[in-house]
Amino acid sequence: MSNKRKHALYDVQQKLDVIERIRNGETRIKLDEGGLRRKRARTAKDPELDKATFNAFCEARNNGIPISGPVIQAQAEKLYKEIHGPDADPEFTVSSGWLKRWKQPHGISQVKINGEIKSANTVAAEVFIPKFQQFIEEQQLTEEMIFNADETGLYYKILPDRTLATKKDKTSKEGYKQIKDRVTMLFCCNWTGHHKLTPLCIGKFGSPRCFHNINMSSLPLDYDHSKNAWMTAAIFEKWFHQTFIPDVRRHLRSKVMEPQACLLLDNCPAHPPAETLKSRDGKIFIYYLPKNTTSKIQPLDQGIISVFKANYRREMIKSMVEEDKSVPMFLKTVRIKEALYLSESAWGAIKPETIQNCWTKALGGPITENPTTVEEDEDEDFLGFSPEEHPPFRSEENHNEDEEEEEDPVPVPPTRTADDAVNGLEVALEYYERVGDKVKTLQLKSLIRDAKMRASRNKKQADITSYFTKK
């Protein structure tokens, strides 16, 4: 005898009846062979209070006001007294149980709010765009000449807060204590995305221990410091005159263009007045965005910075896997110096197309019909050494003659492994960091990463749980 469950068929009217009941708050409806039957529908003991509280909630959310459980409870108690007046129960309180029963039929749940879009001045943003477009035409600027700079905090040791897990995994929500060591990053790029300036990192200390015996000019990013690792007016003014102006002039001259540029800035208190931020000839200057509009019309806030942070976390996880260390041990090795290298890789991985899309989202389409295109420099991707750095090659004939002249047998050199290569390259890296050669430092970092990957392939494949155990 078959024990298969029978499935009933329902006509359109019965299905519409179910939808209508759900809309009215009857969330517990049972469908059986006899048709529709309410299993049990909890109704509010005070429907008038329930409705008034929900209306107040909807009005607050329409205005973008964040609402929490205690706020709802306080609002409900206030409405209860207003509705019932002298007949109100003086001992009436809104418990957490009442709040739970109130949220369920209305489909209300807690969500995390992000960003500052609700604080944005939409009208000012809409007025600014055509005004800025007109300013660009008057100044005869192109996309190559228009830049945007913005700061963001980077918790350079924080791991991803989400993971894949099976339904049977009882430890799926367990994690490690997040280490909130923070630095401030300043990013700057132009409209085309072909000129991304070297980011500026601001830490708390002028000479961290991890910078010992390292020439600061060899670091992949620029570094400065302040008491709280925040941007200050002095640091920004120094960056503008010593980094931004020379880099922009160098870039535009390489394009055979007039060294003229405009830097878009928000109204951060750490940004000095416009009068102090311009070149001596006045051709490189800043243009301030209206207040409370950065979330809408600042290009770096439209996705560029968020892409950088996603890239950074990916680079950090890749490094952890390559190091073959447990999470606690790996995080101890992530200092500001390592964070600078990870940031350099994350910033370099952002494509010009991504930057252009963010500018378009913020300020509209391109301002010229034929935006400037730049061919990629093949030398930037070359990770080897120049011909001058190779030892001189000997011909095959001379090589044989040398072997014939040798009377004593030459000892066979040991076969070097990938681990040997890692050790030797790390020694070389320490030397070039000390002498201050940024190009060779970056080349060696790339070679070290490649050698570590080769070393990990040669080892026995580790179980994934080994990364989360102490070594």
C-alpha positions in Angstrom: 0.0 0.0 0.0 1.4 3.3 -1.0 2.1 5.9 1.7 2.6 8.8 -0.7 1.3 12.1 0.4 -1.7 13.3 -1.6 -1.4 16.8 -3.0 -4.6 18.8 -3.3 -5.3 21.1 -6.3 -6.7 24.6 -5.8 -8.5 26.9 -8.1 -7.5 30.5 -8.7 -10.1 31.8 -6.3 -8.8 29.7 -3.4 -5.2 30.9 -4.1 -6.4 34.6 -4.2 -8.2 34.0 -0.9 -4.9 32.8 0.7 -3.0 35.8 -0.6 -5.7 38.1 0.8 -5.6 36.5 4.3 -1.8 36.7 4.4 -2.0 40.4 3.6 -4.5 40.8 6.5 -1.9 39.3 8.9 -3.2 35.7 9.0 0.3 34.2 8.5 -0.6 30.7 9.8 -3.0 29.3 7.2 -3.2 25.5 6.5 -4.1 24.1 3.1 -5.7 20.6 3.1 -7.8 18.5 0.8 -11.0 20.1 2.0 -9.8 23.5 0.9 -8.6 26.5 3.0 -8.6 26.3 6.8 -7.1 28.6 9.3 -4.8 26.6 11.7 -4.5 29.5 14.1 -4.3 33.3 13.6 -3.1 35.4 16.5 -4.9 38.7 16.6 -3.8 41.7 18.6 -5.5 42.2 22.0 -5.6 45.9 21.2 -6.1 46.3 17.5 -6.3 50.1 17.7 -2.9 50.3 19.5 -1.5 47.8 17.0 -2.6 49.8 14.0 -1.5 53.2 15.5 2.0 51.8 16.4 2.4 50.4 12.8 1.4 53.8 11.3 3.9 55.6 13.4 6.6 53.1 12.5 5.9 53.5 8.7 6.0 57.3 9.0 9.4 57.2 10.7 10.9 54.8 8.2 9.6 56.9 5.3 11.6 59.7 6.7 14.7 57.5 7.0 14.7 57.5 10.8 16.3 54.3 12.3 13.9 52.5 14.6 14.9 50.0 17.3 12.9 47.7 19.6 13.1 50.0 22.6 11.9 52.9 20.5 8.8 51.0 19.3 8.1 50.0 22.9 8.3 53.6 24.2 6.2 54.8 21.3 3.5 52.1 21.9 3.2 53.0 25.6 2.8 56.7 24.6 0.1 55.9 22.0 -1.7 53.6 24.5 -2.2 56.5 26.9 -3.3 58.8 24.1 -5.8 56.2 22.7 -7.4 55.1 26.0 -7.0 58.3 28.0 -8.6 58.1 31.5 -9.5 54.4 30.9 -5.8 53.5 30.3 -4.4 50.8 32.6 -1.7 52.6 34.7 0.3 49.4 35.0 0.3 48.7 31.3 3.8 48.2 29.8 5.0 47.0 26.4 7.1 43.9 27.0 9.5 42.2 24.6 6.9 39.5 24.1 4.4 42.1 22.9 7.0 43.5 20.6 7.7 40.1 19.1 4.0 39.4 18.5 3.6 42.9 17.0 6.5 42.5 14.5 5.5 39.0 13.2 2.2 39.8 11.4 3.7 43.0 9.9 6.8 41.2 8.6 9.2 43.5 10.4 12.7 42.4 11.0 16.0 44.0 12.0 18.4 45.1 9.3 21.8 46.8 9.3 21.9 50.3 7.8 25.0 51.5 5.9 26.3 54.7 4.4 25.1 58.2 4.7 22.7 58.5 1.7 19.9 59.7 4.0 22.0 62.7 5.0 22.7 63.7 1.4 21.4 67.0 0.1 19.8 65.8 -3.1 18.8 69.2 -4.4 22.4 70.6 -3.9 23.8 67.6 -5.7 21.5 68.0 -8.7 22.3 71.7 -9.0 26.0 71.0 -8.7 26.3 68.7 -11.7 25.4 71.2 -14.5 27.2 73.9 -12.7 30.4 71.8 -12.7 29.9 70.8 -16.3 29.8 74.5 -17.3 32.9 75.2 -15.2 34.8 72.5 -17.0 33.9 73.9 -20.4 35.0 77.4 -19.3 38.3 76.1 -18.0 38.7 73.8 -21.1 39.4 70.8 -19.0 39.4 67.2 -20.2 38.8 64.0 -18.3 42.6 63.5 -17.9 42.7 66.8 -16.0 40.0 66.2 -13.5 40.8 64.3 -10.3 39.1 63.3 -7.1 40.6 62.6 -3.7 39.0 61.1 -0.6 40.0 59.5 2.7 38.8 56.3 4.3 39.7 54.2 7.4 41.2 50.8 6.8 41.2 48.1 9.5 44.1 46.3 8.0 43.8 43.1 10.2 40.0 42.6 9.9 39.0 39.3 8.3 35.8 38.8 6.3 32.7 38.6 8.5 30.9 36.0 6.4 31.7 32.4 5.6 30.4 29.4 3.7 29.0 26.6 6.0 26.9 23.5 5.9 23.6 23.4 7.7 25.0 20.8 10.1 27.9 23.0 11.0 27.2 24.0 14.7 30.2 26.4 14.7 29.3 28.3 11.6 28.7 31.5 13.5 31.8 31.3 15.6 34.8 33.4 14.7 37.9 35.2 15.9 38.1 38.5 17.7 38.5 41.2 15.2 41.7 43.2 15.6 40.8 46.8 14.8 44.2 48.3 14.1 43.4 51.2 11.9 45.1 53.5 9.4 43.7 56.2 7.2 44.1 55.9 3.4 44.0 58.8 1.0 43.1 57.8 -2.6 43.2 60.0 -5.7 42.5 59.2 -9.4 41.4 61.1 -12.5 38.2 60.7 -14.5 39.7 58.3 -17.1 41.2 56.0 -14.5 44.5 55.9 -16.2 46.2 58.0 -13.6 45.9 56.5 -10.1 48.2 58.4 -7.7 50.2 56.4 -5.1 47.9 56.2 -2.0 48.9 57.9 1.2 48.8 55.9 4.4 48.5 57.7 7.7 49.4 55.8 10.9 49.9 56.7 14.5 53.7 56.5 14.7 56.4 58.3 12.7 58.7 55.3 12.7 56.9 52.0 13.5 59.1 49.1 14.5 58.4 47.3 11.3 60.1 50.1 9.4 63.4 49.5 11.3 66.4 49.6 8.8 64.0 50.4 6.0 64.4 53.5 3.7 61.0 55.1 3.6 61.3 55.8 -0.1 61.3 52.0 -0.8 57.8 51.6 0.6 55.1 50.9 -2.0 52.9 53.6 -0.6 53.5 57.1 0.8 53.4 57.2 4.6 52.8 59.9 7.1 51.5 60.0 10.7 49.3 61.8 13.2 48.3 61.3 16.8 45.1 59.5 16.0 46.1 58.2 12.5 43.6 60.7 11.0 44.0 63.2 8.2 45.1 66.7 9.3 45.2 70.0 7.4 49.0 70.0 7.6 49.3 66.5 6.1 46.9 67.2 3.3 48.5 70.5 2.3 51.9 68.7 2.3 50.5 65.9 0.1 48.9 68.4 -2.3 52.0 70.4 -2.9 54.7 67.7 -2.7 52.9 64.7 -4.3 49.7 65.7 -6.2 51.0 68.7 -8.1 54.3 67.0 -9.3 52.6 63.8 -10.2 49.8 65.5 -12.2 52.3 67.7 -14.1 54.4 64.6 -14.9 51.3 62.7 -16.1 49.9 65.5 -18.3 53.3 66.2 -19.9 53.7 62.6 -20.8 50.4 63.0 -22.6 51.6 66.2 -24.3 48.9 68.1 -22.6 48.8 71.4 -20.8 49.7 70.9 -17.1 46.4 72.1 -15.9 44.2 70.2 -13.4 41.2 70.4 -11.1 40.9 68.3 -7.9 37.4 67.6 -6.5 37.2 67.6 -2.7 34.5 67.2 -0.1 34.1 69.5 2.9 36.1 67.5 5.4 37.4 69.7 8.3 40.9 68.4 7.6 40.9 69.9 4.1 42.4 73.4 4.1 40.8 76.5 2.4 40.9 76.6 -1.4 43.3 79.6 -1.3 46.1 77.4 0.1 45.5 74.5 -2.3 46.8 75.7 -5.7 50.0 75.7 -7.7 52.1 78.8 -8.0 50.9 79.4 -11.5 47.3 78.8 -10.5 46.8 76.1 -13.2 46.4 73.3 -10.6 43.6 74.0 -8.1 40.8 72.4 -6.1 37.0 72.6 -6.5 34.9 71.9 -3.4 31.8 69.8 -3.6 28.6 71.1 -1.8 28.1 70.0 1.8 26.3 66.7 2.4 26.6 65.5 -1.2 29.6 63.2 -1.2 27.4 60.0 -1.0 25.8 61.0 -4.3 28.3 62.8 -6.4 31.8 62.0 -5.1 33.3 59.4 -7.6 35.5 57.6 -5.0 32.4 57.1 -2.8 30.4 55.5 -5.7 32.3 52.2 -5.5 36.0 52.8 -6.0 36.9 52.7 -2.3 34.6 49.7 -1.6 36.3 47.8 -4.5 39.7 48.5 -3.0 38.6 47.1 0.4 37.2 44.0 -1.2 40.5 43.6 -3.1 42.5 44.1 0.1 40.6 41.4 2.0 41.1 39.0 -0.9 44.8 39.7 -1.0 45.1 39.2 2.7 43.3 35.8 2.6 45.6 34.8 -0.3 48.6 35.7 1.7 47.4 33.7 4.7 46.9 30.6 2.5 50.4 31.1 1.0 52.0 31.5 4.4 50.4 28.2 5.6 49.9 29.6 9.1 47.0 29.6 11.5 44.8 32.7 11.6 46.1 34.0 15.0 49.7 33.4 13.9 49.2 35.0 10.5 47.5 38.1 12.0 50.5 38.7 14.2 52.7 39.0 11.1 50.4 41.6 9.4 51.9 44.9 10.4 51.7 48.3 8.7 54.5 47.4 6.3 52.7 44.2 5.1 49.5 46.3 4.9 51.2 48.7 2.6 52.1 45.9 0.2 48.6 44.4 0.3 47.1 47.9 -0.3 49.4 48.5 -3.3 48.2 45.2 -4.9 44.6 46.0 -4.1 44.7 49.5 -5.5 46.6 48.4 -8.6 43.9 45.7 -9.3 41.2 48.4 -9.8 40.6 48.7 -13.6 40.2 52.0 -15.4 36.7 50.9 -16.5 35.6 50.5 -12.9 36.8 54.1 -12.1 35.1 55.5 -15.2 31.8 53.9 -14.3 32.0 55.4 -10.8 32.7 58.9 -12.3 29.7 58.4 -14.7 27.5 57.4 -11.8 28.5 60.4 -9.8 28.7 63.2 -12.4 27.2 61.9 -15.6 28.8 60.8 -18.9 32.1 61.9 -20.4 32.7 65.5 -21.1 34.5 65.0 -24.4 33.5 62.9 -27.4 36.8 61.1 -27.6 38.1 60.4 -24.1 41.9 60.0 -23.9 43.1 56.5 -24.1 46.5 55.4 -22.8 48.3 52.2 -23.9 49.5 50.1 -21.0 53.2 50.1 -20.4 54.5 46.6 -20.8 57.5 47.4 -18.5 55.2 47.9 -15.5 54.3 44.2 -15.7 57.9 43.0 -16.0 59.0 41.4 -12.8 62.5 40.3 -13.8 65.7 42.3 -13.8 67.3 44.5 -16.4 70.1 43.1 -18.7 72.7 45.1 -16.8 71.9 43.1 -13.6 72.5 39.7 -15.2 76.0 38.1 -14.8 77.9 38.1 -18.1 77.2 35.1 -20.2 80.1 32.9 -21.3 80.2 31.1 -24.7 79.9 27.4 -24.8 83.5 27.1 -26.1 85.0 29.1 -23.2 82.8 27.0 -20.8 84.4 23.8 -22.0 87.9 25.2 -21.8 87.4 26.1 -18.2 86.3 22.6 -17.5 89.3 21.0 -19.1 91.7 23.2 -17.2 90.2 22.2 -13.8 92.2 19.3 -12.3 90.2 18.9 -9.1 86.6 17.7 -9.3 84.1 20.4 -8.8 81.6 19.6 -6.0 78.1 19.4 -7.3 76.1 22.3 -6.0 73.0 21.5 -3.9 69.6 21.5 -5.6 67.9 24.6 -4.4 64.3 24.3 -3.4 61.5 26.9 -3.4 62.0 27.4 0.3 65.6 28.3 -0.4 64.5 30.8 -3.0 62.1 32.4 -0.5 64.8 32.7 2.1 67.3 34.3 -0.3 64.7 36.6 -1.8 63.7 37.8 1.7 67.3 38.7 2.4 67.5 40.6 -0.8 64.2 42.4 0.0 65.6 43.6 3.4 68.6 45.0 1.5 66.6 46.9 -1.1 64.2 48.2 1.5 67.1 49.6 3.4 68.7 51.3 0.4 65.4 52.7 -0.8 64.8 51.1 -4.2 61.0 51.0 -4.6 61.0 49.3 -8.0 63.2 46.4 -7.0 61.3 46.1 -3.7 58.0 45.5 -5.5 59.7 43.1 -7.9 61.1 41.1 -5.1 57.8 41.0 -3.2 56.2 39.6 -6.3 59.0 37.0 -6.7 58.7 36.0 -3.0 54.9 35.5 -3.5 55.6 33.3 -6.5 58.3 31.3 -4.7 55.9 30.7 -1.7 53.2 29.5 -4.0 55.7 27.0 -5.6 56.8 25.9 -2.2 53.2 25.3 -1.0 52.6 23.2 -4.2 55.5 20.9 -3.4 54.3 20.2 0.1 51.6 17.8 1.0 48.2 19.4 0.6 47.0 20.5 4.0 43.5 20.1 5.3 41.6 23.3 5.4 41.2 23.1 9.2 44.9 23.3 9.6 44.7 27.0 8.8 42.6 27.5 11.9 44.9 25.6 14.4 47.9 27.0 16.2 51.3 26.1 14.8 
